[in-house]
Amino acid sequence: MERDRKAMQELDNLYENLAVLGDKREKESLVFLVRNRENGKIAVKKQVDFRVLSVYSYIQQIHSCHLANVYAYAGDGETGLVIEEYIGGTSLEEYLESGQVSDEKVVCQWIHNLLVVLSEIHRGGIVHRDITPGNILISGDGVLKLIDFGIARFKKAEQRKDTTVLGTVGYAAPEQFGFYQTDARTDIYAVGVLMNQLFTGKLPGEKLFEREPYRKMIIKCTEIDARARYQSVDEMRQMLEVQMEKLSPGLIWEKKGREDFSLAWLPGFRTASAKKNVLAVIVYVFLILISVSIVAAHGETWQTLVLEATAVFLYIWAAGLAAGNAADWDQRVWPICRLSRAGRITVRIALWVLFVYFGGCMQNYVQYDMMGLPRP
C-alpha cells in the first residue's frame, strides 16, 4: 500500500498543473491541464475512483483514434490518478448549444464512429454509462473522441443490478436507476438519445426525429426493456451502414480506412505532418527492400530462410520499433510506465542493444555455421 501511495505521489509530482478543465460532478475531482516537468508534454490529469483504474488499464491497450491515449495511472487503494492525452477541439455539447443544424452525413459519421469505438470497449466487458454530448469531442482534425470513463464499469456475470445509481438524466437508461445491471445495451440507449438530439436538438421525449430509418433506429435504441433494443452496437452499426451506403456510396469504406488501418502508432506517422509522413514512407520502403534482399541472399534452405528472416526482424524491425517507442509502448507496459522519462529511454536503448545483439548472433550462426561461409 505504501509503495502504491508513493508511486501515485511521484506521478502527481511529475506533472505541473496549468489550468482547471472541469468540475462536472460533485463526486468527481477537478480535472487539470498539466505539463510533464521532464519533457514538456501537455496532458490531462484527473483523479478517479480507485475501482475504475481497471477500466483505464484496459483502455490503455486499445489503439483507437477515437479514444484519448492513457499515458499512465496509479492508485493508493482509495483514489486513483490518471494521466491521458489532451485533445483540443469542440464537444458535441458545445456544438448543440451553438444551434448549428446537423447535416445528415455528418451525424451518420459521428454515430458510426461512436459505435466503432464502443464495439472495442464492449468487447472487453466495459460499459461507459455516460454517453452524452459533453463526453464526446470532435478534435481539431475532425476526429470523434469518446472521453470520461469516470463512471464506467466492467459487467459482472453474477450481479443482478448495479450497486450505485449513476448517469446523466435524459441519457441514462432505466436500468441505471438501480433496477437491473447495466451492460452494452445501456450505452446503446444513450446513443439513440444522442442521435435524436443531433438531428432535432431535443431529447426523444420532447421531439422525436421523424425521418426514416432514423426514427425506427432511435425508437429501438431507447426501448424501456433492454431486451427490445439492439443487442449489440455491431447490430446497430450494420443497420446504420446500410443507410450510409445509400446516402453516399463509398463513405463507409473511407471511414473504415481511417479507423481500421490507421498508422498513427508507427514512428513517422504520429502527426499529420506531410514532410514527416513522406520521409517515413521512404525510410520504411528502404528498410523493407534491405530486409528482403538480405533474407533472399541466405535462403538456401527453408531453415536458413526462416532463421535469417527472424534475425533480420530482430536487429532491424524489433530493435527500431522498440527504440522508436512504437505505439508509446513504454507508457503502456507495466512496470516500465512507472519509470521516469530517463528510465524509460534507458530501457528502450537496452532493448535496442539486445535485439541487435541477438539478431546479429543468429545471422552469424546462419551464415557461418549453417551455410559454411568463410568468416572475415
LINJOCOR-V996884 format. One record per residue. N is the residue number from 1. RES is the residue in one letter. SS is DSSP state (helix for helix, strand for strand, loop for the rest). BURIAL is I if it has 24 or more other C-alpha atoms within 12 Angstrom, else O. Layout:
n=<N/N>
res=<RES/RES>
ss=<SS/SS>
burial=<BURIAL/BURIAL>
This chain:
n=<1/2/3/4/5/6/7/8/9/10/11/12/13/14/15/16/17/18/19/20/21/22/23/24/25/26/27/28/29/30/31/32/33/34/35/36/37/38/39/40/41/42/43/44/45/46/47/48/49/50/51/52/53/54/55/56/57/58/59/60/61/62/63/64/65/66/67/68/69/70/71/72/73/74/75/76/77/78/79/80/81/82/83/84/85/86/87/88/89/90/91/92/93/94/95/96/97/98/99/100/101/102/103/104/105/106/107/108/109/110/111/112/113/114/115/116/117/118/119/120/121/122/123/124/125/126/127/128/129/130/131/132/133/134/135/136/137/138/139/140/141/142/143/144/145/146/147/148/149/150/151/152/153/154/155/156/157/158/159/160/161/162/163/164/165/166/167/168/169/170/171/172/173/174/175/176/177/178/179/180/181/182/183/184/185/186/187/188/189/190/191/192/193/194/195/196/197/198/199/200/201/202/203/204/205/206/207/208/209/210/211/212/213/214/215/216/217/218/219/220/221/222/223/224/225/226/227/228/229/230/231/232/233/234/235/236/237/238/239/240/241/242/243/244/245/246/247/248/249/250/251/252/253/254/255/256/257/258/259/260/261/262/263/264/265/266/267/268/269/270/271/272/273/274/275/276/277/278/279/280/281/282/283/284/285/286/287/288/289/290/291/292/293/294/295/296/297/298/299/300/301/302/303/304/305/306/307/308/309/310/311/312/313/314/315/316/317/318/319/320/321/322/323/324/325/326/327/328/329/330/331/332/333/334/335/336/337/338/339/340/341/342/343/344/345/346/347/348/349/350/351/352/353/354/355/356/357/358/359/360/361/362/363/364/365/366/367/368/369/370/371/372/373/374/375/376>
res=<M/E/R/D/R/K/A/M/Q/E/L/D/N/L/Y/E/N/L/A/V/L/G/D/K/R/E/K/E/S/L/V/F/L/V/R/N/R/E/N/G/K/I/A/V/K/K/Q/V/D/F/R/V/L/S/V/Y/S/Y/I/Q/Q/I/H/S/C/H/L/A/N/V/Y/A/Y/A/G/D/G/E/T/G/L/V/I/E/E/Y/I/G/G/T/S/L/E/E/Y/L/E/S/G/Q/V/S/D/E/K/V/V/C/Q/W/I/H/N/L/L/V/V/L/S/E/I/H/R/G/G/I/V/H/R/D/I/T/P/G/N/I/L/I/S/G/D/G/V/L/K/L/I/D/F/G/I/A/R/F/K/K/A/E/Q/R/K/D/T/T/V/L/G/T/V/G/Y/A/A/P/E/Q/F/G/F/Y/Q/T/D/A/R/T/D/I/Y/A/V/G/V/L/M/N/Q/L/F/T/G/K/L/P/G/E/K/L/F/E/R/E/P/Y/R/K/M/I/I/K/C/T/E/I/D/A/R/A/R/Y/Q/S/V/D/E/M/R/Q/M/L/E/V/Q/M/E/K/L/S/P/G/L/I/W/E/K/K/G/R/E/D/F/S/L/A/W/L/P/G/F/R/T/A/S/A/K/K/N/V/L/A/V/I/V/Y/V/F/L/I/L/I/S/V/S/I/V/A/A/H/G/E/T/W/Q/T/L/V/L/E/A/T/A/V/F/L/Y/I/W/A/A/G/L/A/A/G/N/A/A/D/W/D/Q/R/V/W/P/I/C/R/L/S/R/A/G/R/I/T/V/R/I/A/L/W/V/L/F/V/Y/F/G/G/C/M/Q/N/Y/V/Q/Y/D/M/M/G/L/P/R/P>
ss=<loop/helix/helix/helix/helix/helix/helix/helix/helix/helix/helix/helix/helix/helix/strand/strand/strand/strand/strand/strand/strand/strand/loop/loop/loop/loop/loop/loop/loop/loop/strand/strand/strand/strand/strand/strand/loop/loop/loop/loop/loop/strand/strand/strand/strand/strand/strand/strand/strand/helix/helix/helix/helix/helix/helix/helix/helix/helix/helix/loop/loop/loop/loop/loop/loop/loop/strand/loop/loop/strand/strand/strand/strand/strand/strand/loop/loop/loop/strand/strand/strand/strand/strand/strand/strand/loop/loop/loop/strand/strand/strand/helix/helix/helix/helix/helix/helix/loop/loop/loop/loop/loop/loop/helix/helix/helix/helix/helix/helix/helix/helix/helix/helix/helix/helix/helix/helix/helix/helix/helix/helix/helix/helix/loop/loop/strand/strand/loop/loop/loop/loop/loop/helix/helix/helix/strand/strand/strand/strand/loop/loop/loop/loop/strand/strand/strand/loop/loop/loop/loop/loop/loop/strand/strand/loop/loop/loop/loop/loop/loop/loop/loop/loop/loop/loop/loop/loop/loop/loop/loop/loop/loop/loop/helix/helix/helix/helix/loop/loop/loop/loop/loop/loop/helix/helix/helix/helix/helix/helix/helix/helix/helix/helix/helix/helix/helix/helix/helix/helix/helix/loop/loop/loop/loop/loop/loop/loop/loop/loop/loop/loop/loop/loop/helix/helix/helix/helix/helix/helix/helix/helix/loop/loop/loop/loop/helix/helix/helix/loop/loop/loop/loop/helix/helix/helix/helix/helix/helix/helix/helix/helix/helix/helix/helix/helix/helix/helix/loop/loop/loop/helix/helix/helix/helix/helix/helix/helix/helix/helix/helix/loop/loop/loop/loop/loop/loop/loop/loop/loop/loop/loop/loop/loop/helix/helix/helix/helix/helix/helix/helix/helix/helix/helix/helix/helix/helix/helix/helix/helix/helix/helix/helix/helix/helix/helix/helix/helix/loop/loop/loop/loop/helix/helix/helix/helix/helix/helix/helix/helix/helix/helix/helix/helix/helix/helix/helix/helix/helix/helix/helix/helix/helix/helix/loop/loop/helix/helix/helix/helix/helix/helix/loop/loop/loop/loop/helix/helix/helix/loop/loop/helix/helix/helix/helix/helix/helix/helix/helix/helix/helix/helix/helix/helix/helix/helix/helix/helix/helix/helix/helix/helix/helix/helix/helix/helix/helix/helix/helix/helix/helix/loop/loop/loop/loop/loop/loop>
burial=<O/O/O/O/O/O/I/I/O/I/I/I/O/I/I/I/I/O/O/O/O/O/O/O/O/O/O/O/O/O/I/I/I/I/I/I/O/O/O/O/O/I/I/I/I/I/I/I/I/I/I/I/I/I/I/I/I/I/I/I/I/I/I/I/I/I/I/I/I/I/I/I/I/I/I/I/O/O/I/I/I/I/I/I/I/I/I/O/O/I/I/I/O/O/O/I/O/O/O/O/O/O/O/I/I/I/I/I/I/I/I/I/I/I/I/I/I/I/I/I/I/I/O/I/I/I/I/I/I/I/I/I/I/I/I/I/I/I/O/O/O/O/I/I/I/I/I/I/I/I/I/I/I/I/I/O/O/O/O/O/O/I/O/O/O/I/I/I/O/I/I/I/I/I/I/I/O/O/O/I/I/I/I/I/I/I/I/I/I/I/I/I/I/I/I/I/I/I/I/I/I/O/I/I/O/O/O/I/I/O/O/O/O/I/I/I/I/I/I/I/I/I/I/O/O/I/O/O/I/I/I/I/I/I/O/I/I/O/I/I/I/O/I/I/O/O/O/O/O/O/O/I/O/O/I/O/O/O/I/O/O/O/O/I/O/I/I/I/I/O/O/O/O/O/O/O/O/O/O/O/O/O/O/O/O/O/O/O/O/O/I/O/O/I/I/O/O/I/O/O/O/O/O/I/I/O/I/I/I/I/I/I/I/I/I/I/I/I/I/I/I/I/I/I/I/I/I/I/I/I/I/I/I/O/O/O/I/I/I/I/I/O/O/I/I/O/I/I/O/O/I/I/O/O/I/I/O/I/I/I/O/I/I/I/O/I/I/O/O/O/O/O/O/O/O/O>
